[in-house]
Amino acid sequence: MRDRGPLLHFSEDPSIARFVPHVPATNPAHAPAVWAIDAEHAPVYWFPRDCPRGSVWANDASQRQVLRERFHTTASRVQTTTLAWLARVRNARLFVYELPRAAFVEWPAAEGQWIARDVVEPLAVRPVGDLLDLHATAGIELRFVPDLTPFWEAVVSSGLPFSGVRLR
């Protein structure tokens, strides 16, 4: 069953009163939009904003088997960043905004992503808390590695659903 609750936006800024459509620096050809994520896919954003990270997950039993074999895990999701980000992840103060689902449409380019073309006002904002605890409580395997390249190559070649953020 799909989550029908509010959509989410994560930020280190707890004082955003309005989300204004913008063109992302990483996709200058995209029309201005406000981005949000559904709760199921939100773990991709359980990091400081500029933190490079990769995430891979399984949506069904067949994918869980591939995830288990390729990534040597029993978790249903693996998220990875570099060792250089450990202290910043540990000390980050992240906030989650709840946004009205009715203002958004699904963005087909990425699983769990939604976009709005108009200004969106948040319904609520609250601190996320300790990011390491958040991953542990959710049963998400969080890896810190010296170099993301080998992990990312394995993700892309796995055939599993994935997300990469700030991978320059």
C-alpha positions, 0 to 999 in steps of 0.5 A: 500500500502506498503512503498517502501522508504528507510529502517531506523535505529535509533541510538543515534550515529550520526556518523555511516559511515557503518553498519557492520553485527553482531550477536545480544547479545539477539539472539546469534544463529542468523547469522551476519546481519544488521537490519533495520525497515520500516517506518510503524513500525519505532515507535518501535524505537522512544526511547533511545536504552536501553529503555525497551518498549512494543508496540501494534498496529492494522492493520485493523478494527477488530484489532482496535476494540480489541485494543480499548477494551483491551487497552482503547484507540482510538489510532491505536498504544500504546507504553509503557515504565516505569516511570523511563525512562521519563527523558531519553526519554524527553532528548534523542538525537536520529538520523535516518539513511536512508538505501538502501532498495535494500540491505535488505530482509524481516526478517519474524520473526518480522513484519516490520523488514529487514536484510542485510548480507553485509555491508551497507552504509547509504544514509542519517542521520538526527536528529529525534527531540523531541520524545514526540512530535514525538509520539503526532504528529503521534497519538501514545498513549505513556504511562509511567507506574511503571511496564511494566509487566501488560501491556506486559501480556495484549499485549501478550494475546491480539492476536494483532501485537506487539513488545517488546524491551529490556524487560529483 
